[in-house]
Amino acid sequence: MTTILLLFVLGIVLLVLDLFTPGIILAIFGTLALLAATSQAFAQYGVGGGLLAFAIGAMLLTVALYIEYGLMPKTRFGKKFFLHAEVHGTSQAPAAAIAALTGREGVSVTPLMPSGQIEIDGRRYEALSLDGHIATGARLRVTGSQNFSLTVTKLS
């Protein structure tokens, strides 16, 4: 009985400590400790004792996870461990904004071989050169867009 109880306590403690450490090693060992305690209960006390131990372990785990993820994030200490900010933005400009750049002039920020980055009005965009290799600092004209980049040609 003592071994079963110690394995349950060890499992719960490891699962709670997993919050404070990177990775999932403690969670794996905590889960294995809970499974070992349950299997010990089945071996020592039969099906009835094993199911009772499983139910108690499930309740302990539920309480520990509720405290860890339900109550702790609301405390001053817990707010340091959980992300509360949101990121607003997009990975690319809207299609209408890209279409509005057609005909505009810009400067290559990186060499275009045939793709690279250009700058128009202080903003960087991915670009694909229709003229092949273009050196850094060359003046360019946007001729259109395809997929996720602008198509550009070199100004003479």
DRENPASE-795237 format. One record per residue (C-alpha): residue in one letter; x, y, z negated; chain. Coordinates in nm, 2 decimals. Layout:
# residues N
<loba code="A" xx="X" yy="Y" zz="Z" unit="A"/>
...
# end
This chain:
# residues 156
<loba code="M" xx="0.00" yy="0.00" zz="0.00" unit="A"/>
<loba code="T" xx="0.28" yy="0.24" zz="-0.09" unit="A"/>
<loba code="T" xx="0.45" yy="0.18" zz="0.25" unit="A"/>
<loba code="I" xx="0.13" yy="0.26" zz="0.44" unit="A"/>
<loba code="L" xx="0.07" yy="0.57" zz="0.24" unit="A"/>
<loba code="L" xx="0.43" yy="0.69" zz="0.29" unit="A"/>
<loba code="L" xx="0.41" yy="0.63" zz="0.66" unit="A"/>
<loba code="F" xx="0.09" yy="0.83" zz="0.69" unit="A"/>
<loba code="V" xx="0.24" yy="1.12" zz="0.50" unit="A"/>
<loba code="L" xx="0.56" yy="1.10" zz="0.70" unit="A"/>
<loba code="G" xx="0.36" yy="1.10" zz="1.02" unit="A"/>
<loba code="I" xx="0.15" yy="1.40" zz="0.92" unit="A"/>
<loba code="V" xx="0.46" yy="1.59" zz="0.80" unit="A"/>
<loba code="L" xx="0.65" yy="1.53" zz="1.13" unit="A"/>
<loba code="L" xx="0.35" yy="1.64" zz="1.33" unit="A"/>
<loba code="V" xx="0.32" yy="1.96" zz="1.14" unit="A"/>
<loba code="L" xx="0.70" yy="2.02" zz="1.16" unit="A"/>
<loba code="D" xx="0.67" yy="1.98" zz="1.54" unit="A"/>
<loba code="L" xx="0.53" yy="2.33" zz="1.55" unit="A"/>
<loba code="F" xx="0.85" yy="2.48" zz="1.42" unit="A"/>
<loba code="T" xx="1.09" yy="2.29" zz="1.65" unit="A"/>
<loba code="P" xx="1.13" yy="2.29" zz="2.03" unit="A"/>
<loba code="G" xx="1.06" yy="1.97" zz="2.22" unit="A"/>
<loba code="I" xx="0.83" yy="1.67" zz="2.13" unit="A"/>
<loba code="I" xx="1.07" yy="1.45" zz="1.94" unit="A"/>
<loba code="L" xx="0.91" yy="1.51" zz="1.60" unit="A"/>
<loba code="A" xx="0.56" yy="1.46" zz="1.75" unit="A"/>
<loba code="I" xx="0.67" yy="1.12" zz="1.90" unit="A"/>
<loba code="F" xx="0.81" yy="1.01" zz="1.57" unit="A"/>
<loba code="G" xx="0.51" yy="1.13" zz="1.38" unit="A"/>
<loba code="T" xx="0.28" yy="0.94" zz="1.61" unit="A"/>
<loba code="L" xx="0.49" yy="0.63" zz="1.58" unit="A"/>
<loba code="A" xx="0.48" yy="0.66" zz="1.20" unit="A"/>
<loba code="L" xx="0.10" yy="0.69" zz="1.20" unit="A"/>
<loba code="L" xx="0.08" yy="0.38" zz="1.43" unit="A"/>
<loba code="A" xx="0.31" yy="0.19" zz="1.21" unit="A"/>
<loba code="A" xx="0.11" yy="0.27" zz="0.90" unit="A"/>
<loba code="T" xx="-0.21" yy="0.15" zz="1.08" unit="A"/>
<loba code="S" xx="-0.05" yy="-0.17" zz="1.20" unit="A"/>
<loba code="Q" xx="0.08" yy="-0.23" zz="0.85" unit="A"/>
<loba code="A" xx="-0.27" yy="-0.19" zz="0.71" unit="A"/>
<loba code="F" xx="-0.41" yy="-0.44" zz="0.97" unit="A"/>
<loba code="A" xx="-0.13" yy="-0.69" zz="0.88" unit="A"/>
<loba code="Q" xx="-0.18" yy="-0.66" zz="0.50" unit="A"/>
<loba code="Y" xx="-0.55" yy="-0.60" zz="0.46" unit="A"/>
<loba code="G" xx="-0.71" yy="-0.75" zz="0.78" unit="A"/>
<loba code="V" xx="-0.95" yy="-0.58" zz="1.02" unit="A"/>
<loba code="G" xx="-1.15" yy="-0.40" zz="0.75" unit="A"/>
<loba code="G" xx="-0.85" yy="-0.25" zz="0.58" unit="A"/>
<loba code="G" xx="-0.69" yy="-0.16" zz="0.91" unit="A"/>
<loba code="L" xx="-1.00" yy="0.02" zz="1.04" unit="A"/>
<loba code="L" xx="-1.02" yy="0.21" zz="0.70" unit="A"/>
<loba code="A" xx="-0.66" yy="0.31" zz="0.73" unit="A"/>
<loba code="F" xx="-0.71" yy="0.42" zz="1.09" unit="A"/>
<loba code="A" xx="-1.02" yy="0.63" zz="0.99" unit="A"/>
<loba code="I" xx="-0.82" yy="0.79" zz="0.70" unit="A"/>
<loba code="G" xx="-0.53" yy="0.86" zz="0.93" unit="A"/>
<loba code="A" xx="-0.76" yy="1.01" zz="1.19" unit="A"/>
<loba code="M" xx="-0.91" yy="1.24" zz="0.93" unit="A"/>
<loba code="L" xx="-0.57" yy="1.34" zz="0.79" unit="A"/>
<loba code="L" xx="-0.45" yy="1.42" zz="1.15" unit="A"/>
<loba code="T" xx="-0.77" yy="1.62" zz="1.22" unit="A"/>
<loba code="V" xx="-0.73" yy="1.83" zz="0.91" unit="A"/>
<loba code="A" xx="-0.35" yy="1.88" zz="0.98" unit="A"/>
<loba code="L" xx="-0.42" yy="1.99" zz="1.34" unit="A"/>
<loba code="Y" xx="-0.70" yy="2.22" zz="1.23" unit="A"/>
<loba code="I" xx="-0.48" yy="2.39" zz="0.98" unit="A"/>
<loba code="E" xx="-0.19" yy="2.41" zz="1.23" unit="A"/>
<loba code="Y" xx="-0.39" yy="2.53" zz="1.53" unit="A"/>
<loba code="G" xx="-0.71" yy="2.67" zz="1.38" unit="A"/>
<loba code="L" xx="-0.60" yy="2.85" zz="1.06" unit="A"/>
<loba code="M" xx="-0.23" yy="2.92" zz="1.09" unit="A"/>
<loba code="P" xx="-0.25" yy="3.14" zz="1.41" unit="A"/>
<loba code="K" xx="-0.47" yy="3.38" zz="1.21" unit="A"/>
<loba code="T" xx="-0.21" yy="3.43" zz="0.93" unit="A"/>
<loba code="R" xx="0.07" yy="3.69" zz="0.94" unit="A"/>
<loba code="F" xx="0.33" yy="3.41" zz="0.94" unit="A"/>
<loba code="G" xx="0.15" yy="3.21" zz="1.21" unit="A"/>
<loba code="K" xx="0.12" yy="3.50" zz="1.45" unit="A"/>
<loba code="K" xx="0.49" yy="3.48" zz="1.50" unit="A"/>
<loba code="F" xx="0.46" yy="3.13" zz="1.64" unit="A"/>
<loba code="F" xx="0.17" yy="3.17" zz="1.88" unit="A"/>
<loba code="L" xx="0.14" yy="3.37" zz="2.20" unit="A"/>
<loba code="H" xx="-0.13" yy="3.64" zz="2.18" unit="A"/>
<loba code="A" xx="-0.05" yy="3.85" zz="2.48" unit="A"/>
<loba code="E" xx="-0.18" yy="3.81" zz="2.84" unit="A"/>
<loba code="V" xx="0.00" yy="3.87" zz="3.16" unit="A"/>
<loba code="H" xx="-0.20" yy="4.07" zz="3.41" unit="A"/>
<loba code="G" xx="-0.07" yy="4.09" zz="3.77" unit="A"/>
<loba code="T" xx="-0.03" yy="3.89" zz="4.09" unit="A"/>
<loba code="S" xx="0.25" yy="3.72" zz="4.26" unit="A"/>
<loba code="Q" xx="0.19" yy="3.90" zz="4.58" unit="A"/>
<loba code="A" xx="0.02" yy="4.22" zz="4.71" unit="A"/>
<loba code="P" xx="-0.34" yy="4.19" zz="4.83" unit="A"/>
<loba code="A" xx="-0.39" yy="4.12" zz="5.20" unit="A"/>
<loba code="A" xx="-0.53" yy="4.47" zz="5.26" unit="A"/>
<loba code="A" xx="-0.22" yy="4.63" zz="5.11" unit="A"/>
<loba code="I" xx="0.01" yy="4.41" zz="5.33" unit="A"/>
<loba code="A" xx="-0.20" yy="4.50" zz="5.64" unit="A"/>
<loba code="A" xx="-0.17" yy="4.87" zz="5.55" unit="A"/>
<loba code="L" xx="0.21" yy="4.84" zz="5.58" unit="A"/>
<loba code="T" xx="0.20" yy="4.75" zz="5.95" unit="A"/>
<loba code="G" xx="0.38" yy="5.03" zz="6.15" unit="A"/>
<loba code="R" xx="0.56" yy="5.16" zz="5.84" unit="A"/>
<loba code="E" xx="0.94" yy="5.20" zz="5.82" unit="A"/>
<loba code="G" xx="1.16" yy="5.06" zz="5.56" unit="A"/>
<loba code="V" xx="1.52" yy="4.96" zz="5.47" unit="A"/>
<loba code="S" xx="1.67" yy="4.62" zz="5.43" unit="A"/>
<loba code="V" xx="1.78" yy="4.56" zz="5.07" unit="A"/>
<loba code="T" xx="1.94" yy="4.22" zz="5.15" unit="A"/>
<loba code="P" xx="2.07" yy="4.08" zz="5.48" unit="A"/>
<loba code="L" xx="1.78" yy="3.93" zz="5.68" unit="A"/>
<loba code="M" xx="1.90" yy="3.60" zz="5.82" unit="A"/>
<loba code="P" xx="1.61" yy="3.59" zz="5.94" unit="A"/>
<loba code="S" xx="1.44" yy="3.64" zz="5.60" unit="A"/>
<loba code="G" xx="1.53" yy="3.86" zz="5.31" unit="A"/>
<loba code="Q" xx="1.40" yy="4.16" zz="5.12" unit="A"/>
<loba code="I" xx="1.31" yy="4.51" zz="5.24" unit="A"/>
<loba code="E" xx="1.21" yy="4.82" zz="5.06" unit="A"/>
<loba code="I" xx="0.92" yy="5.05" zz="5.16" unit="A"/>
<loba code="D" xx="0.84" yy="5.35" zz="4.94" unit="A"/>
<loba code="G" xx="1.04" yy="5.21" zz="4.65" unit="A"/>
<loba code="R" xx="0.87" yy="4.87" zz="4.65" unit="A"/>
<loba code="R" xx="1.04" yy="4.54" zz="4.75" unit="A"/>
<loba code="Y" xx="0.88" yy="4.30" zz="4.99" unit="A"/>
<loba code="E" xx="0.98" yy="3.97" zz="5.14" unit="A"/>
<loba code="A" xx="1.04" yy="4.01" zz="5.52" unit="A"/>
<loba code="L" xx="1.11" yy="3.80" zz="5.82" unit="A"/>
<loba code="S" xx="1.32" yy="3.95" zz="6.10" unit="A"/>
<loba code="L" xx="1.20" yy="3.90" zz="6.46" unit="A"/>
<loba code="D" xx="1.54" yy="4.02" zz="6.58" unit="A"/>
<loba code="G" xx="1.75" yy="3.75" zz="6.40" unit="A"/>
<loba code="H" xx="2.03" yy="3.87" zz="6.16" unit="A"/>
<loba code="I" xx="2.00" yy="4.22" zz="6.03" unit="A"/>
<loba code="A" xx="2.25" yy="4.37" zz="5.79" unit="A"/>
<loba code="T" xx="2.18" yy="4.53" zz="5.45" unit="A"/>
<loba code="G" xx="2.08" yy="4.90" zz="5.48" unit="A"/>
<loba code="A" xx="1.94" yy="4.87" zz="5.83" unit="A"/>
<loba code="R" xx="1.62" yy="5.07" zz="5.92" unit="A"/>
<loba code="L" xx="1.33" yy="4.85" zz="6.00" unit="A"/>
<loba code="R" xx="0.97" yy="4.87" zz="6.13" unit="A"/>
<loba code="V" xx="0.69" yy="4.64" zz="6.00" unit="A"/>
<loba code="T" xx="0.52" yy="4.48" zz="6.29" unit="A"/>
<loba code="G" xx="0.28" yy="4.25" zz="6.10" unit="A"/>
<loba code="S" xx="0.26" yy="3.98" zz="5.84" unit="A"/>
<loba code="Q" xx="0.26" yy="3.61" zz="5.82" unit="A"/>
<loba code="N" xx="0.21" yy="3.37" zz="5.53" unit="A"/>
<loba code="F" xx="0.37" yy="3.55" zz="5.23" unit="A"/>
<loba code="S" xx="0.60" yy="3.79" zz="5.41" unit="A"/>
<loba code="L" xx="0.62" yy="4.09" zz="5.64" unit="A"/>
<loba code="T" xx="0.75" yy="4.06" zz="6.00" unit="A"/>
<loba code="V" xx="0.99" yy="4.33" zz="6.09" unit="A"/>
<loba code="T" xx="1.20" yy="4.45" zz="6.38" unit="A"/>
<loba code="K" xx="1.52" yy="4.66" zz="6.38" unit="A"/>
<loba code="L" xx="1.49" yy="5.03" zz="6.47" unit="A"/>
<loba code="S" xx="1.73" yy="5.14" zz="6.74" unit="A"/>
# end
